Amino acid sequence: MKKVIYSVALVSLLLAGCGSEEVKQDEAAPAPTKVKEPSKAEVKPEITFAEFDKKYERDPEYDSYPDGLFQLKDGTKLNADYISYVDDDGFFDYASAIFYDDKLANLKIETTKSAAEVEAGLGIKSTDGVKIDPTRIGFEITFDERFATDNIDRFPNEWD
């Protein structure tokens, strides 16, 4: 009978010991990894065609090219809206805008405003993944690199 009691006690101790090892393994297990959320800098702000077109006046002195044909440096051809604007409120004197998929892809503005004033006026920041480059007479603001001036071989107004 003593052998049975000793056997039961030994089995109980072994099971208790195994149970504590499992807890130790669980405690030592690495915490589950979190899914990476995009940082604010990875999410580009969007300015829609409707928003921009409502806010600014189209320049009657220049032709607009809705669904105009662009040829990129790599030979790719894309259709996008190419429209000129003026601003009576003085944010800019003249602007040429390219809209692709109803979103502002590139904006070249003639202005005497600073980069900070341009960012505030458009509600954007260069840290949001938007490229703001000074030009001789203003700024080029690029939301979609495909439509950066240096990447365009032919604009809609340059086709025969």
DRENZAKE-643276 format. One record per residue: residue in one letter; x, y, z of N, C-alpha, C in turn. Coordinates in steps of 0.02 Angstrom, whole numbers, padded with zeros to 5 digits. Layout:
! residues N
@residu: A; npx: X; npy: Y; npz: Z; capx: X; capy: Y; capz: Z; cpx: X; cpy: Y; cpz: Z
...
! end
This chain:
! residues 160
@residu: M; npx: 00041; npy: -00059; npz: 00000; capx: 00000; capy: 00000; capz: 00000; cpx: 00043; cpy: 00063; cpz: 00000
@residu: K; npx: 00099; npy: 00060; npz: 00037; capx: 00144; capy: 00116; capz: 00039; cpx: 00171; cpy: 00131; cpz: -00032
@residu: K; npx: 00184; npy: 00076; npz: -00070; capx: 00209; capy: 00085; capz: -00138; cpx: 00159; cpy: 00123; cpz: -00180
@residu: V; npx: 00095; npy: 00108; npz: -00172; capx: 00043; capy: 00142; capz: -00210; cpx: 00040; cpy: 00215; cpz: -00191
@residu: I; npx: 00044; npy: 00230; npz: -00126; capx: 00041; capy: 00299; capz: -00103; cpx: 00102; cpy: 00337; cpz: -00129
@residu: Y; npx: 00162; npy: 00306; npz: -00126; capx: 00221; capy: 00338; capz: -00152; cpx: 00216; cpy: 00349; cpz: -00227
@residu: S; npx: 00188; npy: 00301; npz: -00263; capx: 00180; capy: 00307; capz: -00335; cpx: 00133; cpy: 00364; cpz: -00352
@residu: V; npx: 00077; npy: 00369; npz: -00316; capx: 00028; capy: 00422; capz: -00328; cpx: 00060; cpy: 00489; cpz: -00312
@residu: A; npx: 00096; npy: 00493; npz: -00257; capx: 00128; capy: 00555; capz: -00238; cpx: 00180; cpy: 00575; cpz: -00290
@residu: L; npx: 00219; npy: 00528; npz: -00314; capx: 00269; capy: 00542; capz: -00365; cpx: 00238; cpy: 00566; cpz: -00430
@residu: V; npx: 00185; npy: 00533; npz: -00451; capx: 00149; capy: 00554; capz: -00512; cpx: 00121; cpy: 00624; cpz: -00502
@residu: S; npx: 00093; npy: 00639; npz: -00445; capx: 00066; capy: 00705; capz: -00431; cpx: 00120; cpy: 00758; cpz: -00434
@residu: L; npx: 00178; npy: 00744; npz: -00404; capx: 00233; capy: 00791; capz: -00407; cpx: 00257; cpy: 00802; cpz: -00479
@residu: L; npx: 00261; npy: 00748; npz: -00516; capx: 00282; capy: 00754; capz: -00586; cpx: 00233; cpy: 00795; cpz: -00626
@residu: L; npx: 00169; npy: 00783; npz: -00617; capx: 00119; capy: 00822; capz: -00654; cpx: 00120; cpy: 00895; cpz: -00633
@residu: A; npx: 00128; npy: 00907; npz: -00569; capx: 00132; capy: 00976; capz: -00545; cpx: 00193; cpy: 01011; cpz: -00574
@residu: G; npx: 00249; npy: 00974; npz: -00577; capx: 00310; capy: 01002; capz: -00606; cpx: 00303; cpy: 01016; cpz: -00680
@residu: C; npx: 00270; npy: 00972; npz: -00716; capx: 00259; capy: 00983; capz: -00788; cpx: 00215; cpy: 01044; cpz: -00799
@residu: G; npx: 00165; npy: 01050; npz: -00757; capx: 00120; capy: 01107; capz: -00763; cpx: 00156; cpy: 01173; cpz: -00753
@residu: S; npx: 00202; npy: 01175; npz: -00705; capx: 00238; capy: 01238; capz: -00693; cpx: 00286; cpy: 01252; cpz: -00750
@residu: E; npx: 00314; npy: 01201; npz: -00781; capx: 00358; capy: 01212; capz: -00839; cpx: 00319; cpy: 01242; cpz: -00897
@residu: E; npx: 00257; npy: 01219; npz: -00907; capx: 00217; capy: 01245; capz: -00961; cpx: 00202; cpy: 01319; cpz: -00949
@residu: V; npx: 00188; npy: 01337; npz: -00886; capx: 00175; capy: 01407; capz: -00871; cpx: 00238; cpy: 01448; cpz: -00885
@residu: K; npx: 00297; npy: 01421; npz: -00866; capx: 00358; capy: 01457; capz: -00879; cpx: 00370; cpy: 01465; cpz: -00953
@residu: Q; npx: 00355; npy: 01415; npz: -00993; capx: 00363; capy: 01420; capz: -01066; cpx: 00316; cpy: 01474; cpz: -01093
@residu: D; npx: 00254; npy: 01474; npz: -01070; capx: 00206; capy: 01524; capz: -01094; cpx: 00229; cpy: 01594; cpz: -01075
@residu: E; npx: 00256; npy: 01602; npz: -01014; capx: 00279; capy: 01667; capz: -00993; cpx: 00339; cpy: 01689; cpz: -01035
@residu: A; npx: 00380; npy: 01642; npz: -01056; capx: 00440; capy: 01659; capz: -01094; cpx: 00425; cpy: 01669; cpz: -01168
@residu: A; npx: 00366; npy: 01650; npz: -01190; capx: 00348; capy: 01656; capz: -01261; cpx: 00347; cpy: 01730; cpz: -01280
@residu: P; npx: 00371; npy: 01746; npz: -01340; capx: 00372; capy: 01816; capz: -01361; cpx: 00301; cpy: 01842; cpz: -01369
@residu: A; npx: 00293; npy: 01906; npz: -01356; capx: 00228; capy: 01938; capz: -01364; cpx: 00209; cpy: 01937; cpz: -01437
@residu: P; npx: 00145; npy: 01930; npz: -01452; capx: 00126; capy: 01930; capz: -01523; cpx: 00144; cpy: 01997; cpz: -01555
@residu: T; npx: 00166; npy: 01993; npz: -01618; capx: 00186; capy: 02054; capz: -01653; cpx: 00124; cpy: 02092; cpz: -01675
@residu: K; npx: 00130; npy: 02158; npz: -01672; capx: 00074; capy: 02200; capz: -01692; cpx: 00079; cpy: 02212; cpz: -01767
@residu: V; npx: 00023; npy: 02220; npz: -01800; capx: 00021; capy: 02236; capz: -01870; cpx: 00042; cpy: 02308; cpz: -01877
@residu: K; npx: 00088; npy: 02321; npz: -01922; capx: 00114; capy: 02389; capz: -01930; cpx: 00061; cpy: 02433; cpz: -01963
@residu: E; npx: 00043; npy: 02485; npz: -01928; capx: -00003; capy: 02535; capz: -01956; cpx: 00039; cpy: 02584; cpz: -01996
@residu: P; npx: 00013; npy: 02607; npz: -02053; capx: 00052; capy: 02656; capz: -02091; cpx: 00061; cpy: 02720; cpz: -02051
@residu: S; npx: 00122; npy: 02747; npz: -02051; capx: 00133; capy: 02809; capz: -02016; cpx: 00102; cpy: 02866; cpz: -02056
@residu: K; npx: 00093; npy: 02922; npz: -02022; capx: 00062; capy: 02979; capz: -02055; cpx: 00102; cpy: 02999; cpz: -02117
@residu: A; npx: 00168; npy: 02991; npz: -02115; capx: 00210; capy: 03010; capz: -02172; cpx: 00199; cpy: 02963; cpz: -02232
@residu: E; npx: 00175; npy: 02902; npz: -02220; capx: 00164; capy: 02856; capz: -02275; cpx: 00096; cpy: 02866; cpz: -02309
@residu: V; npx: 00053; npy: 02904; npz: -02279; capx: -00014; capy: 02916; capz: -02307; cpx: -00014; cpy: 02986; cpz: -02336
@residu: K; npx: -00017; npy: 02990; npz: -02402; capx: -00017; capy: 03054; capz: -02435; cpx: -00086; cpy: 03087; cpz: -02431
@residu: P; npx: -00086; npy: 03151; npz: -02421; capx: -00151; capy: 03186; capz: -02421; cpx: -00177; cpy: 03188; cpz: -02493
@residu: E; npx: -00242; npy: 03193; npz: -02499; capx: -00273; capy: 03196; capz: -02566; cpx: -00312; cpy: 03260; cpz: -02573
@residu: I; npx: -00305; npy: 03291; npz: -02630; capx: -00347; capy: 03348; capz: -02649; cpx: -00383; cpy: 03326; cpz: -02711
@residu: T; npx: -00449; npy: 03324; npz: -02707; capx: -00488; capy: 03300; capz: -02764; cpx: -00496; cpy: 03354; cpz: -02817
@residu: F; npx: -00511; npy: 03332; npz: -02876; capx: -00524; capy: 03378; capz: -02931; cpx: -00583; cpy: 03424; cpz: -02913
@residu: A; npx: -00637; npy: 03396; npz: -02886; capx: -00696; capy: 03436; capz: -02869; cpx: -00679; cpy: 03490; cpz: -02818
@residu: E; npx: -00640; npy: 03473; npz: -02767; capx: -00622; capy: 03522; capz: -02715; cpx: -00581; cpy: 03579; cpz: -02746
@residu: F; npx: -00530; npy: 03561; npz: -02784; capx: -00486; capy: 03611; capz: -02812; cpx: -00522; cpy: 03654; cpz: -02864
@residu: D; npx: -00560; npy: 03623; npz: -02907; capx: -00596; capy: 03658; capz: -02960; cpx: -00648; cpy: 03706; cpz: -02932
@residu: K; npx: -00678; npy: 03688; npz: -02876; capx: -00728; capy: 03731; capz: -02844; cpx: -00695; cpy: 03791; cpz: -02811
@residu: K; npx: -00636; npy: 03781; npz: -02784; capx: -00601; capy: 03833; capz: -02745; cpx: -00567; cpy: 03885; cpz: -02790
@residu: Y; npx: -00541; npy: 03864; npz: -02848; capx: -00503; capy: 03909; capz: -02891; cpx: -00536; cpy: 03916; cpz: -02959
@residu: E; npx: -00523; npy: 03974; npz: -02990; capx: -00553; capy: 03990; capz: -03055; cpx: -00509; cpy: 03965; cpz: -03112
@residu: R; npx: -00539; npy: 03934; npz: -03161; capx: -00501; capy: 03912; capz: -03220; cpx: -00479; cpy: 03973; cpz: -03259
@residu: D; npx: -00419; npy: 03970; npz: -03286; capx: -00391; capy: 04026; capz: -03324; cpx: -00420; cpy: 04024; cpz: -03394
@residu: P; npx: -00459; npy: 04074; npz: -03413; capx: -00491; capy: 04074; capz: -03479; cpx: -00441; cpy: 04086; cpz: -03537
@residu: E; npx: -00381; npy: 04108; npz: -03521; capx: -00331; capy: 04122; capz: -03573; cpx: -00297; cpy: 04058; cpz: -03598
@residu: Y; npx: -00303; npy: 04004; npz: -03562; capx: -00270; capy: 03942; capz: -03581; cpx: -00321; cpy: 03886; cpz: -03591
@residu: D; npx: -00305; npy: 03842; npz: -03639; capx: -00348; capy: 03785; capz: -03652; cpx: -00343; cpy: 03735; cpz: -03595
@residu: S; npx: -00398; npy: 03702; npz: -03580; capx: -00399; capy: 03647; capz: -03533; cpx: -00398; cpy: 03582; cpz: -03573
@residu: Y; npx: -00369; npy: 03531; npz: -03544; capx: -00365; capy: 03466; capz: -03577; cpx: -00393; cpy: 03413; cpz: -03532
@residu: P; npx: -00460; npy: 03409; npz: -03529; capx: -00489; capy: 03354; capz: -03489; cpx: -00472; cpy: 03288; cpz: -03523
@residu: D; npx: -00449; npy: 03241; npz: -03484; capx: -00430; capy: 03176; capz: -03510; cpx: -00375; cpy: 03182; cpz: -03564
@residu: G; npx: -00328; npy: 03229; npz: -03552; capx: -00273; capy: 03241; capz: -03599; cpx: -00223; cpy: 03184; cpz: -03598
@residu: L; npx: -00188; npy: 03177; npz: -03653; capx: -00139; capy: 03123; capz: -03660; cpx: -00069; cpy: 03146; cpz: -03640
@residu: F; npx: -00040; npy: 03111; npz: -03591; capx: 00028; capy: 03124; capz: -03568; cpx: 00071; cpy: 03065; cpz: -03590
@residu: Q; npx: 00132; npy: 03080; npz: -03611; capx: 00181; capy: 03027; capz: -03624; cpx: 00237; cpy: 03036; cpz: -03574
@residu: L; npx: 00251; npy: 02983; npz: -03536; capx: 00303; capy: 02986; capz: -03485; cpx: 00371; cpy: 02969; cpz: -03517
@residu: K; npx: 00425; npy: 02982; npz: -03482; capx: 00493; capy: 02971; capz: -03507; cpx: 00504; cpy: 02898; cpz: -03527
@residu: D; npx: 00471; npy: 02851; npz: -03492; capx: 00480; capy: 02780; capz: -03508; cpx: 00436; cpy: 02757; cpz: -03566
@residu: G; npx: 00399; npy: 02803; npz: -03597; capx: 00357; capy: 02786; capz: -03654; cpx: 00285; cpy: 02772; cpz: -03636
@residu: T; npx: 00270; npy: 02764; npz: -03573; capx: 00201; capy: 02752; capz: -03550; cpx: 00157; cpy: 02811; cpz: -03568
@residu: K; npx: 00097; npy: 02797; npz: -03591; capx: 00049; capy: 02850; capz: -03606; cpx: -00009; cpy: 02844; cpz: -03557
@residu: L; npx: -00026; npy: 02900; npz: -03526; capx: -00080; capy: 02903; capz: -03477; cpx: -00125; cpy: 02962; cpz: -03492
@residu: N; npx: -00189; npy: 02954; npz: -03479; capx: -00236; capy: 03009; capz: -03487; cpx: -00250; cpy: 03039; cpz: -03418
@residu: A; npx: -00246; npy: 03105; npz: -03415; capx: -00260; capy: 03142; capz: -03354; cpx: -00285; cpy: 03212; cpz: -03373
@residu: D; npx: -00318; npy: 03245; npz: -03326; capx: -00343; capy: 03312; capz: -03338; cpx: -00286; cpy: 03362; cpz: -03328
@residu: Y; npx: -00279; npy: 03409; npz: -03375; capx: -00227; capy: 03460; capz: -03372; cpx: -00261; cpy: 03527; cpz: -03378
@residu: I; npx: -00263; npy: 03565; npz: -03323; capx: -00305; capy: 03625; capz: -03320; cpx: -00265; cpy: 03682; cpz: -03289
@residu: S; npx: -00275; npy: 03743; npz: -03316; capx: -00242; capy: 03803; capz: -03290; cpx: -00291; cpy: 03842; cpz: -03247
@residu: Y; npx: -00264; npy: 03873; npz: -03194; capx: -00305; capy: 03910; capz: -03146; cpx: -00274; cpy: 03977; cpz: -03129
@residu: V; npx: -00316; npy: 04023; npz: -03107; capx: -00295; capy: 04087; capz: -03077; cpx: -00328; cpy: 04091; cpz: -03009
@residu: D; npx: -00299; npy: 04132; npz: -02965; capx: -00327; capy: 04140; capz: -02898; cpx: -00334; cpy: 04214; cpz: -02883
@residu: D; npx: -00395; npy: 04237; npz: -02879; capx: -00408; capy: 04308; capz: -02865; cpx: -00391; cpy: 04326; cpz: -02793
@residu: D; npx: -00387; npy: 04278; npz: -02748; capx: -00372; capy: 04292; capz: -02678; cpx: -00297; cpy: 04301; cpz: -02665
@residu: G; npx: -00257; npy: 04289; npz: -02715; capx: -00185; capy: 04303; capz: -02709; cpx: -00142; cpy: 04247; cpz: -02682
@residu: F; npx: -00169; npy: 04186; npz: -02675; capx: -00128; capy: 04130; capz: -02652; cpx: -00076; cpy: 04114; cpz: -02705
@residu: F; npx: -00096; npy: 04116; npz: -02768; capx: -00050; capy: 04109; capz: -02824; cpx: -00075; cpy: 04152; cpz: -02881
@residu: D; npx: -00030; npy: 04168; npz: -02928; capx: -00049; capy: 04207; capz: -02986; cpx: -00075; cpy: 04162; cpz: -03042
@residu: Y; npx: -00042; npy: 04106; npz: -03050; capx: -00059; capy: 04059; capz: -03103; cpx: -00041; cpy: 03989; cpz: -03079
@residu: A; npx: -00080; npy: 03940; npz: -03100; capx: -00065; capy: 03870; capz: -03083; cpx: -00083; cpy: 03824; cpz: -03141
@residu: S; npx: -00043; npy: 03773; npz: -03151; capx: -00061; capy: 03720; capz: -03197; cpx: -00067; cpy: 03656; cpz: -03155
@residu: A; npx: -00124; npy: 03623; npz: -03162; capx: -00138; capy: 03565; capz: -03120; cpx: -00149; cpy: 03503; cpz: -03163
@residu: I; npx: -00125; npy: 03447; npz: -03138; capx: -00136; capy: 03382; capz: -03169; cpx: -00175; cpy: 03340; cpz: -03119
@residu: F; npx: -00232; npy: 03315; npz: -03142; capx: -00274; capy: 03272; capz: -03100; cpx: -00276; cpy: 03203; cpz: -03132
@residu: Y; npx: -00260; npy: 03152; npz: -03091; capx: -00263; capy: 03083; capz: -03114; cpx: -00308; cpy: 03045; cpz: -03067
@residu: D; npx: -00355; npy: 03008; npz: -03094; capx: -00405; capy: 02972; capz: -03054; cpx: -00441; cpy: 03020; cpz: -03006
@residu: D; npx: -00457; npy: 03079; npz: -03031; capx: -00494; capy: 03131; capz: -02993; cpx: -00456; cpy: 03156; cpz: -02932
@residu: K; npx: -00390; npy: 03148; npz: -02930; capx: -00350; capy: 03174; capz: -02875; cpx: -00293; cpy: 03216; cpz: -02904
@residu: L; npx: -00275; npy: 03268; npz: -02867; capx: -00220; capy: 03311; capz: -02889; cpx: -00155; cpy: 03269; cpz: -02889
@residu: A; npx: -00122; npy: 03266; npz: -02947; capx: -00061; capy: 03228; capz: -02954; cpx: 00000; cpy: 03273; cpz: -02955
@residu: N; npx: -00008; npy: 03333; npz: -02984; capx: 00046; capy: 03381; capz: -02988; cpx: 00017; cpy: 03451; cpz: -02994
@residu: L; npx: 00050; npy: 03499; npz: -02963; capx: 00028; capy: 03568; capz: -02965; cpx: 00089; cpy: 03612; cpz: -02971
@residu: K; npx: 00092; npy: 03653; npz: -03023; capx: 00145; capy: 03703; capz: -03030; cpx: 00113; cpy: 03771; cpz: -03021
@residu: I; npx: 00139; npy: 03809; npz: -02973; capx: 00109; capy: 03875; capz: -02960; cpx: 00161; cpy: 03930; cpz: -02965
@residu: E; npx: 00138; npy: 03986; npz: -02991; capx: 00177; capy: 04047; capz: -02990; cpx: 00153; cpy: 04086; cpz: -02930
@residu: T; npx: 00199; npy: 04100; npz: -02883; capx: 00180; capy: 04134; capz: -02822; cpx: 00241; cpy: 04167; cpz: -02790
@residu: T; npx: 00228; npy: 04216; npz: -02748; capx: 00281; capy: 04247; capz: -02709; cpx: 00277; cpy: 04222; cpz: -02636
@residu: K; npx: 00231; npy: 04177; npz: -02621; capx: 00223; capy: 04150; capz: -02554; cpx: 00281; cpy: 04103; cpz: -02537
@residu: S; npx: 00291; npy: 04093; npz: -02472; capx: 00343; capy: 04047; capz: -02448; cpx: 00317; cpy: 03975; cpz: -02452
@residu: A; npx: 00363; npy: 03927; npz: -02445; capx: 00343; capy: 03856; capz: -02445; cpx: 00294; cpy: 03842; cpz: -02389
@residu: A; npx: 00305; npy: 03872; npz: -02331; capx: 00260; capy: 03861; capz: -02274; cpx: 00190; cpy: 03889; cpz: -02289
@residu: E; npx: 00187; npy: 03946; npz: -02322; capx: 00122; capy: 03975; capz: -02341; cpx: 00087; cpy: 03932; cpz: -02393
@residu: V; npx: 00125; npy: 03904; npz: -02439; capx: 00096; capy: 03859; capz: -02490; cpx: 00068; cpy: 03797; cpz: -02457
@residu: E; npx: 00107; npy: 03767; npz: -02411; capx: 00082; capy: 03708; capz: -02374; cpx: 00018; cpy: 03724; cpz: -02337
@residu: A; npx: 00017; npy: 03781; npz: -02302; capx: -00043; capy: 03800; capz: -02264; cpx: -00102; cpy: 03814; cpz: -02311
@residu: G; npx: -00089; npy: 03846; npz: -02367; capx: -00142; capy: 03862; capz: -02414; cpx: -00174; cpy: 03800; cpz: -02444
@residu: L; npx: -00134; npy: 03748; npz: -02456; capx: -00160; capy: 03686; capz: -02485; cpx: -00180; cpy: 03635; cpz: -02431
@residu: G; npx: -00160; npy: 03648; npz: -02369; capx: -00176; capy: 03600; capz: -02316; cpx: -00134; cpy: 03537; cpz: -02319
@residu: I; npx: -00071; npy: 03545; npz: -02339; capx: -00026; capy: 03487; capz: -02346; cpx: 00040; cpy: 03502; cpz: -02309
@residu: K; npx: 00082; npy: 03452; npz: -02304; capx: 00150; capy: 03460; capz: -02278; cpx: 00196; cpy: 03417; cpz: -02320
@residu: S; npx: 00256; npy: 03442; npz: -02331; capx: 00304; capy: 03403; capz: -02371; cpx: 00321; cpy: 03337; cpz: -02335
@residu: T; npx: 00312; npy: 03335; npz: -02270; capx: 00325; capy: 03273; capz: -02232; cpx: 00270; cpy: 03222; cpz: -02242
@residu: D; npx: 00216; npy: 03240; npz: -02276; capx: 00161; capy: 03192; capz: -02289; cpx: 00174; cpy: 03151; cpz: -02352
@residu: G; npx: 00235; npy: 03152; npz: -02377; capx: 00251; capy: 03114; capz: -02438; cpx: 00238; cpy: 03154; cpz: -02501
@residu: V; npx: 00224; npy: 03218; npz: -02493; capx: 00214; capy: 03263; capz: -02549; cpx: 00280; cpy: 03299; cpz: -02561
@residu: K; npx: 00300; npy: 03302; npz: -02624; capx: 00363; capy: 03334; capz: -02641; cpx: 00350; cpy: 03406; cpz: -02661
@residu: I; npx: 00381; npy: 03453; npz: -02626; capx: 00372; capy: 03524; capz: -02641; cpx: 00440; cpy: 03552; cpz: -02661
@residu: D; npx: 00447; npy: 03568; npz: -02725; capx: 00510; capy: 03594; capz: -02751; cpx: 00503; cpy: 03666; cpz: -02772
@residu: P; npx: 00550; npy: 03709; npz: -02751; capx: 00548; capy: 03778; capz: -02774; cpx: 00567; cpy: 03781; cpz: -02848
@residu: T; npx: 00536; npy: 03826; npz: -02883; capx: 00554; capy: 03839; capz: -02953; cpx: 00576; cpy: 03912; cpz: -02958
@residu: R; npx: 00594; npy: 03933; npz: -03016; capx: 00616; capy: 04002; capz: -03026; cpx: 00560; cpy: 04052; cpz: -03009
@residu: I; npx: 00496; npy: 04031; npz: -03019; capx: 00440; capy: 04078; capz: -03010; cpx: 00388; cpy: 04053; cpz: -02960
@residu: G; npx: 00404; npy: 04001; npz: -02922; capx: 00354; capy: 03975; capz: -02875; cpx: 00373; cpy: 03907; cpz: -02849
@residu: F; npx: 00326; npy: 03859; npz: -02858; capx: 00337; capy: 03791; capz: -02832; cpx: 00305; cpy: 03740; cpz: -02878
@residu: E; npx: 00335; npy: 03680; npz: -02877; capx: 00305; capy: 03622; capz: -02907; cpx: 00289; cpy: 03575; cpz: -02850
@residu: I; npx: 00225; npy: 03556; npz: -02843; capx: 00203; capy: 03512; capz: -02789; cpx: 00182; cpy: 03447; cpz: -02822
@residu: T; npx: 00216; npy: 03392; npz: -02804; capx: 00203; capy: 03328; capz: -02835; cpx: 00174; cpy: 03278; cpz: -02785
@residu: F; npx: 00114; npy: 03254; npz: -02801; capx: 00080; capy: 03203; capz: -02762; cpx: 00092; cpy: 03134; cpz: -02791
@residu: D; npx: 00100; npy: 03130; npz: -02857; capx: 00109; capy: 03067; capz: -02893; cpx: 00172; cpy: 03075; cpz: -02936
@residu: E; npx: 00226; npy: 03040; npz: -02918; capx: 00290; capy: 03048; capz: -02952; cpx: 00287; cpy: 03037; cpz: -03027
@residu: R; npx: 00239; npy: 02999; npz: -03051; capx: 00233; capy: 02989; capz: -03123; cpx: 00221; cpy: 03054; cpz: -03159
@residu: F; npx: 00189; npy: 03102; npz: -03125; capx: 00171; capy: 03166; capz: -03157; cpx: 00218; cpy: 03223; cpz: -03137
@residu: A; npx: 00276; npy: 03208; npz: -03109; capx: 00326; capy: 03259; capz: -03097; cpx: 00349; cpy: 03284; cpz: -03166
@residu: T; npx: 00361; npy: 03348; npz: -03172; capx: 00380; capy: 03378; capz: -03236; cpx: 00440; cpy: 03342; cpz: -03267
@residu: D; npx: 00489; npy: 03323; npz: -03226; capx: 00548; capy: 03289; capz: -03252; cpx: 00533; cpy: 03220; cpz: -03279
@residu: N; npx: 00475; npy: 03192; npz: -03263; capx: 00458; capy: 03125; capz: -03287; cpx: 00410; cpy: 03126; cpz: -03347
@residu: I; npx: 00390; npy: 03185; npz: -03368; capx: 00343; capy: 03191; capz: -03424; cpx: 00382; cpy: 03209; cpz: -03487
@residu: D; npx: 00373; npy: 03169; npz: -03539; capx: 00406; capy: 03181; capz: -03603; cpx: 00363; cpy: 03226; cpz: -03648
@residu: R; npx: 00297; npy: 03217; npz: -03642; capx: 00251; capy: 03255; capz: -03685; cpx: 00186; cpy: 03271; cpz: -03648
@residu: F; npx: 00168; npy: 03335; npz: -03647; capx: 00106; capy: 03358; capz: -03615; cpx: 00049; cpy: 03357; cpz: -03666
@residu: P; npx: -00013; npy: 03359; npz: -03643; capx: -00070; capy: 03358; capz: -03690; cpx: -00069; cpy: 03414; cpz: -03742
@residu: N; npx: -00043; npy: 03472; npz: -03724; capx: -00041; capy: 03528; capz: -03771; cpx: 00015; cpy: 03523; cpz: -03821
@residu: E; npx: 00055; npy: 03470; npz: -03817; capx: 00113; capy: 03462; capz: -03862; cpx: 00101; cpy: 03409; cpz: -03917
@residu: W; npx: 00042; npy: 03382; npz: -03921; capx: 00027; capy: 03334; capz: -03973; cpx: 00006; cpy: 03370; cpz: -04037
@residu: D; npx: 00025; npy: 03345; npz: -04094; capx: 00005; capy: 03376; capz: -04159; cpx: -00068; cpy: 03367; cpz: -04173
! end
